[in-house]
Amino acid sequence: MLISEYEKQIFDLKQLLEISKSLSSTLDYNILMGSILYTCMGQMKVLKAGLFTKRSIEHSYLSLHRNYKGFELDKSLDYSIPGDSELIEIFRINPKCYTLPELLAKVKNVASIKLFTFLEPSLVVPLKSKNEVNGIIVIGERIDGTTFSEPEKEYLENIATFAAIAVQNVYLFEITSTDMMTKLKLKHFFISKLEKMIEEQRTPEGTENPLSVIMCDIDFFKKLNDTYGHTCGDIILKKVASLIQKNIRQFDTAARYGGEEFVISLPGGDLEKARQVGERIRLAVESIAVEYEGSTVTTTISLGAAQFDPAEDSTAEMLIKRADDALYRSKHDGRNRISTAP
């Protein structure tokens, strides 16, 4: 073997080591997804890359969601792959780098890969960890139009191995930091993350971006439990939590603060933005109508919002308390409304 070939192998191994360290350095889902995408695009020299992953811990299917760059999507299609599909089983048994023609030759039911026929990727490689496929990378054509060599495909497989481990770590972290009933974050996780955001607010860059918090409390929840039972109460909790999650941005954080109380952080959101988000949540909850044992159960929610003020909020708890005080003002003023802290 020529010295130049040895040098290339050493360079590639060093690159893979750095990629492994980079992908393993975060437990933030959104940051990790971006890192995987840009790593693949940079290393494989492509302008198109996509990543199918679980959207949340309770989902069994893999979805493209927002994790793609360069591909033109048909908005009428659902870019999701069931966890029990033929394609996932093929990937689980033989997790290698595939071309689209190779996949078409493998599957018995062509409909199972119809999404890929629309995307027309050059390469498809699964992410497999703990005998489970937890993601799929799709790669577009090379920038220079050349085909991928076998060593390059093997290199992508190595990246996929590291990515699969990183995704599994994030998934496990999600389980340990998530309230399994509502699927929102736990209180301790929320406060820890809010403390970090407050630290960033004290930097010159942070002062340019506002930070707000919303506290929410389901109205007359004890009466609802007493009237219809705790099973019905749990259904309402889950429904309200789901509506909260649907009405915030992907990089906002919602947590179950305790009992029927919820808290939301809005990085980059000022007090008026928090009021708008809170009002959107209030209207969504007001529309709830749950059929339970012959009764139609409705509910409302009261909210309070506060924007971080370095002169008043030295800790996360102090910011939360100001939002909580605004919440209690909503309760006092008749419930089913949002109030803002002065």
Rosetta silent file (secondary structure, phi, psi, omega in degrees, C-alpha in Angstrom):
SEQUENCE: MLISEYEKQIFDLKQLLEISKSLSSTLDYNILMGSILYTCMGQMKVLKAGLFTKRSIEHSYLSLHRNYKGFELDKSLDYSIPGDSELIEIFRINPKCYTLPELLAKVKNVASIKLFTFLEPSLVVPLKSKNEVNGIIVIGERIDGTTFSEPEKEYLENIATFAAIAVQNVYLFEITSTDMMTKLKLKHFFISKLEKMIEEQRTPEGTENPLSVIMCDIDFFKKLNDTYGHTCGDIILKKVASLIQKNIRQFDTAARYGGEEFVISLPGGDLEKARQVGERIRLAVESIAVEYEGSTVTTTISLGAAQFDPAEDSTAEMLIKRADDALYRSKHDGRNRISTAP
SCORE:     score description
SCORE:     0.000 S_00000001
   1 L     0.000  137.753 -178.875    0.000    0.000    0.000 S_00000001
   2 L   -70.497  152.639  179.323    1.249    3.461   -0.923 S_00000001
   3 H   -57.916  -38.717 -179.006    2.184    5.939    1.813 S_00000001
   4 H   -61.988  -34.553  179.193   -0.499    8.333    0.508 S_00000001
   5 H   -70.455  -39.777  175.624   -3.157    5.649    1.044 S_00000001
   6 H   -62.028  -43.250 -179.609   -2.002    5.081    4.621 S_00000001
   7 H   -62.635  -38.161  178.175   -2.074    8.814    5.218 S_00000001
   8 H   -66.387  -41.185  178.894   -5.642    8.999    3.902 S_00000001
   9 H   -62.150  -42.808  178.847   -6.734    6.147    6.168 S_00000001
  10 H   -63.644  -42.323  178.838   -5.181    7.864    9.177 S_00000001
  11 H   -61.975  -44.592 -179.484   -6.860   11.147    8.217 S_00000001
  12 H   -63.135  -40.525  179.078  -10.257    9.409    7.832 S_00000001
  13 H   -65.063  -40.407  177.308   -9.899    7.701   11.227 S_00000001
  14 H   -63.823  -39.752  178.606   -9.051   11.018   12.859 S_00000001
  15 H   -62.876  -44.209  179.648  -12.079   12.562   11.189 S_00000001
  16 H   -63.876  -37.250  177.581  -14.331    9.763   12.447 S_00000001
  17 H   -62.906  -43.234  178.917  -12.949   10.191   15.961 S_00000001
  18 H   -66.524  -38.723  177.828  -13.775   13.904   15.873 S_00000001
  19 H   -62.980  -44.562  178.675  -17.247   13.163   14.486 S_00000001
  20 H   -58.587  -46.086  179.892  -17.862   10.647   17.273 S_00000001
  21 H   -63.740  -40.678 -178.165  -16.787   13.175   19.915 S_00000001
  22 H   -65.928  -46.677 -177.241  -18.926   15.901   18.362 S_00000001
  23 H   -69.403  -27.251 -178.681  -22.105   13.804   18.108 S_00000001
  24 L   -88.013   -0.661 -173.185  -21.678   12.486   21.659 S_00000001
  25 L   -88.160   -4.369 -178.818  -21.170   15.962   23.138 S_00000001
  26 L  -132.917  147.562  172.601  -24.842   16.957   23.276 S_00000001
  27 L  -114.254   11.154  176.697  -28.063   15.570   24.705 S_00000001
  28 L   -87.351  120.635 -173.791  -30.168   18.253   23.041 S_00000001
  29 H   -57.595  -49.754 -175.500  -32.322   16.608   20.387 S_00000001
  30 H   -64.599  -40.965  178.503  -32.483   19.583   17.993 S_00000001
  31 H   -63.714  -42.681 -179.319  -28.743   20.282   18.196 S_00000001
  32 H   -62.983  -44.573 -179.244  -27.939   16.615   17.577 S_00000001
  33 H   -59.874  -42.481  177.734  -30.208   16.385   14.529 S_00000001
  34 H   -64.344  -40.063  179.970  -28.518   19.437   13.020 S_00000001
  35 H   -63.362  -42.596  179.607  -25.060   18.051   13.786 S_00000001
  36 H   -63.022  -46.159 -178.860  -25.835   14.741   12.083 S_00000001
  37 H   -60.406  -51.340 -175.810  -27.220   16.468    8.989 S_00000001
  38 H   -69.959  -30.020  175.125  -24.347   18.913    8.561 S_00000001
  39 H   -63.379  -46.633 -179.846  -21.761   16.212    9.291 S_00000001
  40 H   -63.475  -43.457 -178.995  -23.184   14.046    6.519 S_00000001
  41 H   -64.102  -42.246 -178.886  -23.408   16.963    4.090 S_00000001
  42 H   -70.865  -44.633 -176.320  -19.852   18.086    4.788 S_00000001
  43 H   -72.339  -34.676 -177.134  -18.205   14.683    4.820 S_00000001
  44 H   -95.701   -2.836  177.773  -20.064   13.323    1.783 S_00000001
  45 L    56.848   56.974  179.133  -19.920   16.644   -0.141 S_00000001
  46 E  -128.072  161.511  176.982  -23.649   16.854   -0.869 S_00000001
  47 L  -104.397   -6.905 -179.698  -26.244   19.634   -0.788 S_00000001
  48 L  -124.726  130.270  175.331  -29.137   17.359    0.179 S_00000001
  49 E  -154.400  145.342  178.546  -29.468   15.341    3.372 S_00000001
  50 E  -142.419  157.632 -176.882  -32.373   14.160    5.494 S_00000001
  51 E  -138.663  113.556  174.167  -32.832   12.282    8.737 S_00000001
  52 E   -85.752  123.434  175.885  -35.829   10.147    9.686 S_00000001
  53 E  -143.125  172.295  173.879  -36.145    9.833   13.480 S_00000001
  54 L   -70.486  134.870 -179.854  -38.826    9.439   16.137 S_00000001
  55 L   -72.842  -29.535  177.224  -40.546   12.763   16.738 S_00000001
  56 L  -158.316  172.037 -171.026  -40.975   11.968   20.425 S_00000001
  57 L   -68.931  -20.559 -178.291  -40.484    9.103   22.852 S_00000001
  58 L   -88.785   -7.393 -178.242  -44.049    7.803   22.570 S_00000001
  59 L   -89.196  141.006  177.926  -43.939    7.432   18.778 S_00000001
  60 L   -99.247  -12.634 -178.330  -42.959    4.147   17.167 S_00000001
  61 L   -95.301  159.887  176.658  -42.645    5.524   13.645 S_00000001
  62 E  -101.668  136.199 -175.638  -39.756    7.409   12.057 S_00000001
  63 E  -131.175  143.233  177.843  -40.526   10.804   10.552 S_00000001
  64 L   -72.310  -34.803  175.242  -38.582   13.214    8.355 S_00000001
  65 L    47.153 -124.601 -179.760  -40.300   16.134   10.165 S_00000001
  66 L  -103.222    7.514 -172.975  -37.988   19.187    9.878 S_00000001
  67 L   -88.277   64.663  177.758  -34.738   17.225    9.762 S_00000001
  68 E  -152.983  155.336  177.325  -33.777   17.771    6.128 S_00000001
  69 E  -137.050  129.521  171.781  -31.788   20.111    3.925 S_00000001
  70 L    90.565  -31.234 -178.090  -32.069   20.582    0.180 S_00000001
  71 L   -72.395  140.461  173.278  -34.788   18.028   -0.612 S_00000001
  72 L   -91.371  117.838 -176.274  -38.001   19.292   -2.202 S_00000001
  73 L  -100.163  146.496  171.620  -40.902   17.715   -0.309 S_00000001
  74 L   -85.099  109.526 -173.726  -44.437   17.069   -1.481 S_00000001
  75 L   -64.093  -15.511  179.661  -46.455   18.740    1.294 S_00000001
  76 L   -82.014  -10.330 -177.461  -49.387   16.413    0.635 S_00000001
  77 L   -97.396  147.442  173.929  -47.350   13.365    1.696 S_00000001
  78 L   -95.562  108.170 -176.252  -46.761   12.108    5.220 S_00000001
  79 L   -85.528   67.728 -179.870  -43.027   11.431    5.398 S_00000001
  80 E  -130.584  147.754 -179.844  -43.311    8.788    8.109 S_00000001
  81 E  -125.226  118.125 -179.996  -42.244    5.136    8.256 S_00000001
  82 L   -59.787  145.589 -178.738  -44.021    2.735   10.659 S_00000001
  83 L   -66.221  -20.309 -179.330  -41.745    0.964   13.131 S_00000001
  84 L  -103.732   18.067 -177.567  -43.093   -2.431   12.041 S_00000001
  85 L   -74.202  161.665  178.105  -42.673   -1.876    8.285 S_00000001
  86 H   -60.497  -37.593 -178.192  -40.834   -4.264    5.978 S_00000001
  87 H   -63.077  -44.156  179.680  -38.209   -1.597    5.341 S_00000001
  88 H   -62.946  -38.493  179.066  -37.326   -1.234    9.035 S_00000001
  89 H   -65.934  -39.552  176.412  -36.951   -5.010    9.347 S_00000001
  90 H   -60.411  -45.250  179.737  -34.580   -5.060    6.347 S_00000001
  91 H   -65.760  -36.585 -179.078  -32.494   -2.333    7.977 S_00000001
  92 H   -66.635  -41.092 -178.495  -32.521   -4.111   11.334 S_00000001
  93 H   -73.146  -41.223 -176.719  -31.246   -7.377    9.840 S_00000001
  94 L  -136.271   83.097 -177.162  -28.679   -5.792    7.541 S_00000001
  95 L   -80.338   83.489 -179.413  -27.795   -2.192    8.497 S_00000001
  96 L  -125.680  177.309  177.799  -25.684   -1.167    5.517 S_00000001
  97 L   -84.264  123.772 -176.832  -25.514    1.671    3.043 S_00000001
  98 E  -116.152  146.729  164.014  -28.052    1.178    0.234 S_00000001
  99 L   -88.440  162.742  179.451  -28.669    2.794   -3.111 S_00000001
 100 H   -61.076  -43.183  176.395  -32.311    3.252   -4.093 S_00000001
 101 H   -60.128  -36.192  177.878  -32.143    0.467   -6.754 S_00000001
 102 H   -64.664  -39.030  177.874  -30.704   -1.889   -4.117 S_00000001
 103 H   -67.870  -42.074  178.987  -33.623   -1.136   -1.810 S_00000001
 104 H   -60.578  -34.499  178.391  -36.154   -1.636   -4.606 S_00000001
 105 H   -74.740  -22.377 -176.473  -34.631   -5.050   -5.269 S_00000001
 106 H   -83.967  -40.977 -171.668  -34.815   -5.943   -1.560 S_00000001
 107 L   -79.804  147.396  174.716  -38.403   -5.088   -0.680 S_00000001
 108 L   -86.910  -34.717 -179.851  -41.385   -7.266   -1.524 S_00000001
 109 L  -109.181  104.090 -176.527  -43.842   -4.398   -1.116 S_00000001
 110 H   -60.983  -26.948 -179.717  -42.672   -1.382   -3.129 S_00000001
 111 H   -61.284  -23.896 -178.041  -45.206    0.787   -1.273 S_00000001
 112 H   -69.570  -16.190  177.943  -43.040    0.448    1.844 S_00000001
 113 H  -123.938   24.442 -178.483  -40.387    2.684    0.266 S_00000001
 114 H   -60.791  -30.171  178.743  -42.598    5.011   -1.778 S_00000001
 115 H   -62.251  -37.776 -179.671  -41.315    7.978    0.245 S_00000001
 116 H   -71.314  -31.555  178.539  -37.797    7.273   -0.978 S_00000001
 117 H   -68.040  -27.739  174.664  -38.933    7.071   -4.592 S_00000001
 118 H   -76.861  -39.488 -179.105  -40.241   10.638   -4.202 S_00000001
 119 H   -73.175  -31.736 -177.624  -37.070   11.861   -2.499 S_00000001
 120 L    53.320   55.998  178.577  -34.785   10.051   -4.975 S_00000001
 121 L   -74.852  155.208  173.947  -31.781    9.824   -2.636 S_00000001
 122 L   -79.077  -37.946 -179.137  -28.429    8.557   -3.854 S_00000001
 123 E  -136.516  146.073  176.172  -27.787    6.698   -0.589 S_00000001
 124 E  -131.731  125.497 -179.412  -29.912    5.456    2.295 S_00000001
 125 E  -136.770  128.780 -179.715  -28.305    4.225    5.511 S_00000001
 126 E   -79.226  154.502  170.318  -30.070    3.157    8.734 S_00000001
 127 E  -102.206  116.019 -177.399  -29.043    4.140   12.257 S_00000001
 128 E  -123.033  128.183  176.934  -29.042    0.990   14.369 S_00000001
 129 E  -145.780  137.495 -179.911  -28.322    0.773   18.091 S_00000001
 130 L    55.971   39.426  178.504  -29.251   -1.932   20.644 S_00000001
 131 L    62.948   22.149  179.235  -30.762   -4.001   17.800 S_00000001
 132 E  -128.188  137.091  175.060  -33.204   -1.189   17.056 S_00000001
 133 E   -84.474  110.009 -177.681  -33.388    1.099   14.029 S_00000001
 134 E  -108.943   11.127  176.927  -33.722    4.567   15.542 S_00000001
 135 E  -179.657  166.311  176.780  -33.150    6.604   12.409 S_00000001
 136 E  -142.177  126.761  175.472  -32.492    6.652    8.666 S_00000001
 137 E   -96.535  133.617  172.731  -30.112    8.974    6.813 S_00000001
 138 E  -119.258  135.083 -174.899  -30.876    9.873    3.202 S_00000001
 139 E  -122.933  134.855  177.231  -28.199   11.515    1.080 S_00000001
 140 L   -83.881 -169.682 -176.782  -28.600   13.326   -2.243 S_00000001
 141 L   -71.184  159.474  179.144  -26.241   13.406   -5.187 S_00000001
 142 E   -67.063  151.590  178.291  -22.642   14.625   -4.932 S_00000001
 143 L   -59.518  -38.919 -177.709  -21.935   18.306   -5.571 S_00000001
 144 L   -90.229    3.423  176.090  -19.585   17.387   -8.402 S_00000001
 145 L    82.024   -1.271 -179.916  -21.962   14.782   -9.856 S_00000001
 146 L   -78.794  160.888  178.828  -19.624   11.811   -9.245 S_00000001
 147 L   -85.213  162.324  179.867  -20.832    8.520   -7.782 S_00000001
 148 L   -84.481  133.044  178.203  -20.005    7.316   -4.296 S_00000001
 149 L   -80.782  166.806  178.393  -17.177    4.782   -4.002 S_00000001
 150 H   -62.521  -42.332  176.079  -17.367    1.732   -1.763 S_00000001
 151 H   -60.598  -34.264  178.827  -14.921    3.237    0.774 S_00000001
 152 H   -69.236  -37.691  176.450  -17.120    6.346    0.909 S_00000001
 153 H   -64.759  -41.737  177.872  -20.205    4.227    1.564 S_00000001
 154 H   -63.501  -37.133  178.252  -18.332    2.429    4.335 S_00000001
 155 H   -63.115  -42.481  178.040  -17.327    5.813    5.753 S_00000001
 156 H   -64.791  -36.788  176.350  -20.998    6.884    5.803 S_00000001
 157 H   -61.269  -38.865  177.814  -21.870    3.627    7.578 S_00000001
 158 H   -65.487  -41.818  176.015  -19.351    4.508   10.282 S_00000001
 159 H   -60.494  -42.308 -179.915  -20.898    7.958   10.691 S_00000001
 160 H   -62.723  -35.605  178.009  -24.316    6.281   10.946 S_00000001
 161 H   -63.162  -46.650  178.216  -23.032    4.005   13.714 S_00000001
 162 H   -64.816  -40.169 -179.559  -21.874    6.981   15.789 S_00000001
 163 H   -64.382  -40.315 -179.874  -25.096    8.851   15.023 S_00000001
 164 H   -61.709  -41.762  178.703  -27.212    5.861   16.118 S_00000001
 165 H   -64.989  -42.584  179.700  -25.420    5.715   19.484 S_00000001
 166 H   -64.233  -42.203  178.288  -25.860    9.477   19.967 S_00000001
 167 H   -63.611  -40.419  178.116  -29.582    9.278   19.108 S_00000001
 168 H   -63.194  -40.340  178.008  -29.999    6.389   21.559 S_00000001
 169 H   -62.755  -42.337  177.939  -28.311    8.428   24.297 S_00000001
 170 H   -64.409  -41.000  179.175  -30.644   11.357   23.634 S_00000001
 171 H   -60.519  -44.909  178.480  -33.623    8.992   23.656 S_00000001
 172 H   -64.574  -39.311  177.367  -32.599    7.585   27.058 S_00000001
 173 H   -64.352  -38.444  177.775  -32.066   11.112   28.376 S_00000001
 174 H   -59.646  -41.291 -179.806  -35.536   12.063   27.120 S_00000001
 175 H   -63.009  -43.588 -175.975  -37.044    9.208   29.133 S_00000001
 176 H   -76.408  -14.001 -178.831  -35.282   10.225   32.346 S_00000001
 177 L  -113.089   11.597 -174.468  -36.233   13.911   31.957 S_00000001
 178 E  -119.660  137.431  171.982  -39.836   13.464   30.814 S_00000001
 179 L   -74.635  115.612 -169.440  -43.086   13.114   32.731 S_00000001
 180 L   -72.324  -17.404  176.054  -44.413    9.888   31.236 S_00000001
 181 L   -76.886  -51.932 -174.852  -48.084   10.786   31.698 S_00000001
 182 L   -92.473  -15.253 -176.128  -48.079   14.151   29.935 S_00000001
 183 L    66.297   15.062  171.869  -44.900   13.651   27.850 S_00000001
 184 L   -93.913  170.281 -178.818  -43.772   17.120   28.952 S_00000001
 185 E   -70.229  156.684  175.324  -40.474   17.765   30.734 S_00000001
 186 L   -79.644  157.606 -175.738  -40.017   17.220   34.453 S_00000001
 187 H   -58.143  -46.311 -175.958  -39.770   20.199   36.804 S_00000001
 188 H   -63.938  -36.144  177.991  -36.105   19.668   37.747 S_00000001
 189 H   -66.441  -43.966 -178.242  -35.069   19.501   34.091 S_00000001
 190 H   -60.593  -48.460 -177.470  -37.005   22.657   33.280 S_00000001
 191 H   -63.369  -41.038  178.559  -35.475   24.683   36.117 S_00000001
 192 H   -61.581  -42.886  179.949  -31.964   23.494   35.240 S_00000001
 193 H   -68.976  -38.038  179.325  -32.436   24.497   31.597 S_00000001
 194 H   -65.545  -38.016  176.978  -33.980   27.834   32.588 S_00000001
 195 H   -58.815  -41.719  179.492  -30.993   28.589   34.841 S_00000001
 196 H   -65.813  -38.732  178.739  -28.682   28.110   31.853 S_00000001
 197 H   -66.600  -36.318  177.805  -30.820   30.412   29.720 S_00000001
 198 H   -66.621  -38.576  175.636  -30.715   33.055   32.453 S_00000001
 199 H   -59.887  -41.294  178.911  -26.915   32.782   32.550 S_00000001
 200 H   -65.958  -32.502  179.173  -26.876   33.408   28.801 S_00000001
 201 H   -62.544  -25.714 -176.411  -29.128   36.438   29.326 S_00000001
 202 L   -84.749   -3.973  176.107  -26.372   38.041   31.398 S_00000001
 203 L   -87.217  159.714  178.812  -23.901   37.948   28.493 S_00000001
 204 L   -55.927  -37.588  179.852  -23.691   40.831   25.981 S_00000001
 205 L   -70.637  -36.436 -175.709  -25.244   38.613   23.311 S_00000001
 206 H   -67.469  -31.288 -178.367  -28.014   37.432   25.633 S_00000001
 207 H   -65.407  -17.585  179.367  -29.271   40.911   26.426 S_00000001
 208 H   -81.542  -16.058 -178.106  -30.332   41.271   22.802 S_00000001
 209 L  -117.046  120.305  179.511  -32.749   38.321   23.067 S_00000001
 210 L   -69.492  164.326  177.719  -35.673   38.411   25.513 S_00000001
 211 E  -141.943  127.359 -179.422  -36.689   35.423   27.631 S_00000001
 212 E  -129.510  159.086  179.293  -40.170   34.818   29.001 S_00000001
 213 E  -131.250  141.015  175.663  -41.930   32.212   31.125 S_00000001
 214 E  -119.443  130.016  171.345  -45.600   31.192   31.224 S_00000001
 215 E  -104.106  138.682 -178.180  -47.231   29.448   34.187 S_00000001
 216 E  -131.009  146.263  178.321  -50.484   27.547   33.563 S_00000001
 217 E  -145.509  127.755  179.031  -53.012   25.933   35.897 S_00000001
 218 E   -68.760  130.312 -177.203  -56.135   23.948   34.975 S_00000001
 219 L   -73.200  137.411  175.127  -59.184   25.630   36.497 S_00000001
 220 L    51.206   40.770 -175.772  -61.231   23.748   39.129 S_00000001
 221 H   -68.411  -36.146  178.020  -59.233   20.576   38.547 S_00000001
 222 H   -62.269  -42.046  178.420  -59.982   19.147   42.005 S_00000001
 223 H   -63.394  -38.374  178.416  -63.703   19.575   41.365 S_00000001
 224 H   -62.813  -44.786  177.635  -63.293   17.817   38.012 S_00000001
 225 H   -62.332  -43.344 -178.772  -61.540   14.880   39.727 S_00000001
 226 H   -65.857  -33.300 -177.326  -64.186   14.724   42.458 S_00000001
 227 H   -80.435  -45.621 -172.042  -67.010   14.792   39.912 S_00000001
 228 H  -110.639  -12.482 -179.900  -65.739   12.451   37.220 S_00000001
 229 L    99.971  162.013 -175.109  -62.891   10.543   38.902 S_00000001
 230 H   -70.982  -26.358  177.605  -59.113   10.530   38.550 S_00000001
 231 H   -63.913  -43.596  176.488  -59.161    8.527   35.323 S_00000001
 232 H   -64.762  -39.758  178.028  -61.067   11.343   33.646 S_00000001
 233 H   -59.797  -39.497  178.063  -58.708   13.819   35.306 S_00000001
 234 H   -64.716  -38.465  178.394  -55.729   12.029   33.786 S_00000001
 235 H   -62.195  -43.168  179.042  -57.333   12.219   30.330 S_00000001
 236 H   -65.025  -42.528  177.424  -57.793   15.976   30.736 S_00000001
 237 H   -56.187  -47.929 -178.859  -54.183   16.380   31.934 S_00000001
 238 H   -64.113  -40.402 -178.770  -52.874   14.566   28.875 S_00000001
 239 H   -65.428  -45.562  178.902  -55.127   16.540   26.546 S_00000001
 240 H   -62.759  -44.376  179.085  -54.094   19.895   27.999 S_00000001
 241 H   -59.563  -41.163  179.268  -50.401   18.919   27.883 S_00000001
 242 H   -63.386  -41.279  179.926  -50.778   17.894   24.244 S_00000001
 243 H   -68.314  -37.138  175.661  -52.384   21.223   23.351 S_00000001
 244 H   -60.106  -47.883 -177.708  -49.630   23.132   25.141 S_00000001
 245 H   -63.008  -36.747 -178.436  -46.983   21.237   23.172 S_00000001
 246 H   -71.853  -22.067 -174.100  -48.789   21.844   19.885 S_00000001
 247 L  -104.866   14.500  173.603  -49.016   25.575   20.471 S_00000001
 248 L  -122.134  168.324 -178.543  -45.353   26.294   21.226 S_00000001
 249 L   -80.422  164.902 -177.298  -42.262   26.274   19.025 S_00000001
 250 L   -62.014  -32.429 -177.804  -39.902   23.329   18.714 S_00000001
 251 L   -95.580    2.917  168.381  -37.189   25.106   20.725 S_00000001
 252 L   -78.613  161.689 -179.931  -39.541   26.238   23.506 S_00000001
 253 E  -126.369  125.745  175.558  -39.732   23.995   26.576 S_00000001
 254 E  -114.180  139.163 -178.503  -42.933   22.937   28.356 S_00000001
 255 E  -136.901  154.275  170.217  -42.876   21.036   31.658 S_00000001
 256 E   -85.546  114.578 -173.685  -45.300   19.622   34.166 S_00000001
 257 E   -82.867  -27.478  178.768  -44.566   21.739   37.206 S_00000001
 258 E   157.851  132.333  179.575  -46.699   19.737   39.605 S_00000001
 259 L    57.738 -118.269 -179.703  -50.213   18.299   39.720 S_00000001
 260 L  -102.815   17.690  179.640  -52.266   20.287   37.203 S_00000001
 261 E   -99.712  141.235  178.391  -49.672   23.075   36.830 S_00000001
 262 E  -130.291  155.978  178.240  -47.507   23.568   33.748 S_00000001
 263 E  -138.623  144.540 -175.820  -44.655   25.942   32.924 S_00000001
 264 E  -133.051  134.871  172.143  -43.253   27.066   29.579 S_00000001
 265 E  -105.322  139.326 -178.592  -40.025   28.867   28.656 S_00000001
 266 E  -124.845   83.090  176.772  -39.928   31.039   25.541 S_00000001
 267 E   -63.938  132.684 -177.945  -36.333   31.917   24.560 S_00000001
 268 L    83.475    1.197 -178.137  -36.362   34.920   22.266 S_00000001
 269 L  -107.663  126.084  176.950  -39.923   35.772   23.290 S_00000001
 270 L   -83.961 -175.510 -174.745  -40.819   39.056   24.951 S_00000001
 271 H   -63.969  -37.455  179.181  -43.815   39.624   27.230 S_00000001
 272 H   -67.462  -39.382  176.772  -46.182   40.384   24.363 S_00000001
 273 H   -63.215  -41.636  178.419  -45.105   37.203   22.558 S_00000001
 274 H   -62.499  -39.618  178.717  -45.693   35.243   25.786 S_00000001
 275 H   -63.796  -40.781  179.646  -49.156   36.781   26.089 S_00000001
 276 H   -65.307  -43.791  178.701  -49.975   35.765   22.505 S_00000001
 277 H   -63.541  -44.600  179.121  -48.749   32.199   23.049 S_00000001
 278 H   -61.051  -41.314  179.082  -50.667   31.975   26.326 S_00000001
 279 H   -64.937  -37.587  177.545  -53.852   33.241   24.691 S_00000001
 280 H   -63.570  -42.195  177.623  -53.465   30.669   21.919 S_00000001
 281 H   -65.453  -43.115 -179.189  -53.129   27.906   24.525 S_00000001
 282 H   -58.306  -45.644 -179.697  -56.090   29.260   26.505 S_00000001
 283 H   -65.469  -38.039  179.681  -58.361   29.185   23.457 S_00000001
 284 H   -65.300  -42.891 -179.559  -57.227   25.674   22.537 S_00000001
 285 H   -68.273  -37.040  179.856  -57.933   24.339   26.045 S_00000001
 286 H   -60.641  -25.168 -178.003  -61.293   26.124   26.141 S_00000001
 287 L   -87.021   -1.961 -179.300  -62.331   24.082   23.099 S_00000001
 288 L   -62.865  134.479  173.404  -61.711   20.728   24.831 S_00000001
 289 L  -143.194   98.893 -176.307  -64.756   18.431   24.912 S_00000001
 290 E  -100.523  124.551  176.274  -63.973   14.955   26.266 S_00000001
 291 E   -84.050  119.888 -177.409  -66.692   12.277   26.194 S_00000001
 292 E  -141.444  113.633  177.365  -66.414   10.269   29.405 S_00000001
 293 L    48.544   49.191  175.382  -68.956    7.723   30.671 S_00000001
 294 L    85.017   -1.953  179.832  -71.899    9.485   29.060 S_00000001
 295 E  -116.137  149.902  173.175  -70.801   13.008   30.007 S_00000001
 296 E   -99.420  115.039 -174.961  -69.113   15.747   28.000 S_00000001
 297 E  -101.588  125.019  176.863  -66.260   17.095   30.099 S_00000001
 298 L  -119.168  166.131  178.268  -64.895   20.574   29.386 S_00000001
 299 L  -156.556  169.545  174.436  -62.265   22.653   31.148 S_00000001
 300 L  -135.535  172.072 -177.806  -60.417   25.968   31.045 S_00000001
 301 E  -138.315  142.793  174.944  -56.951   27.131   31.997 S_00000001
 302 E  -108.911  146.327 -174.333  -55.548   30.221   33.688 S_00000001
 303 E  -138.205  155.359  173.758  -52.122   31.574   32.817 S_00000001
 304 E  -139.023  141.337 -177.055  -49.530   34.084   33.938 S_00000001
 305 E  -128.743  145.998  176.944  -46.523   35.371   32.019 S_00000001
 306 E  -142.840  142.541  175.276  -43.325   37.181   32.997 S_00000001
 307 E  -100.862  139.417 -179.131  -40.321   38.399   31.018 S_00000001
 308 L   -57.259  131.834  177.320  -36.839   37.995   32.471 S_00000001
 309 L  -129.580  111.709 -176.624  -35.604   41.143   34.187 S_00000001
 310 L   -58.408  -23.099  179.879  -31.968   41.046   35.386 S_00000001
 311 L   -76.766  -22.083 -176.432  -32.825   43.577   38.113 S_00000001
 312 L  -114.219  -28.454 -169.785  -35.478   41.289   39.623 S_00000001
 313 L  -110.568   85.649  178.576  -34.698   37.723   38.548 S_00000001
 314 L   -81.106  -17.787  178.529  -31.411   36.509   39.989 S_00000001
 315 L  -135.465  165.944  176.428  -32.579   32.870   39.796 S_00000001
 316 H   -62.150  -39.646 -178.594  -34.931   30.758   37.698 S_00000001
 317 H   -60.706  -35.592 -179.704  -37.246   30.392   40.709 S_00000001
 318 H   -68.827  -39.069  176.616  -37.650   34.178   40.959 S_00000001
 319 H   -65.963  -43.758  178.692  -38.672   34.461   37.307 S_00000001
 320 H   -61.805  -40.397 -179.097  -41.085   31.549   37.719 S_00000001
 321 H   -62.505  -38.994  178.762  -42.541   33.156   40.864 S_00000001
 322 H   -65.977  -36.772  175.363  -43.318   36.387   38.997 S_00000001
 323 H   -68.483  -36.899  178.723  -45.122   34.353   36.333 S_00000001
 324 H   -66.804  -38.628  176.318  -46.883   32.426   39.106 S_00000001
 325 H   -61.385  -39.955  177.326  -47.997   35.684   40.752 S_00000001
 326 H   -66.206  -36.769  176.295  -49.490   36.740   37.412 S_00000001
 327 H   -60.651  -45.872 -179.552  -51.222   33.359   37.209 S_00000001
 328 H   -65.578  -28.030  174.416  -52.825   33.868   40.619 S_00000001
 329 H   -67.751  -36.767  174.827  -54.035   37.264   39.456 S_00000001
 330 H   -62.600  -41.532  177.688  -55.771   35.483   36.573 S_00000001
 331 H   -61.209  -45.912 -176.898  -57.369   33.126   39.096 S_00000001
 332 H   -65.544  -33.516 -175.837  -58.474   36.050   41.252 S_00000001
 333 L   -85.749    4.174  174.691  -59.923   37.961   38.288 S_00000001
 334 L   123.867    0.795  177.802  -62.206   35.110   37.223 S_00000001
 335 L    67.020  175.222 -179.752  -59.994   32.400   35.653 S_00000001
 336 L    53.201   50.559  179.314  -59.788   31.345   31.981 S_00000001
 337 L  -158.864  168.355  174.518  -57.489   34.262   31.131 S_00000001
 338 E  -119.453  136.267  175.779  -53.854   35.243   30.945 S_00000001
 339 E  -118.634  154.681  179.852  -52.250   38.007   33.018 S_00000001
 340 E  -117.132  147.391  178.831  -48.770   39.454   32.641 S_00000001
 341 L   -73.169  145.899  178.973  -46.279   40.448   35.338 S_00000001
 342 L   -66.651    0.000    0.000  -45.518   44.176   35.638 S_00000001
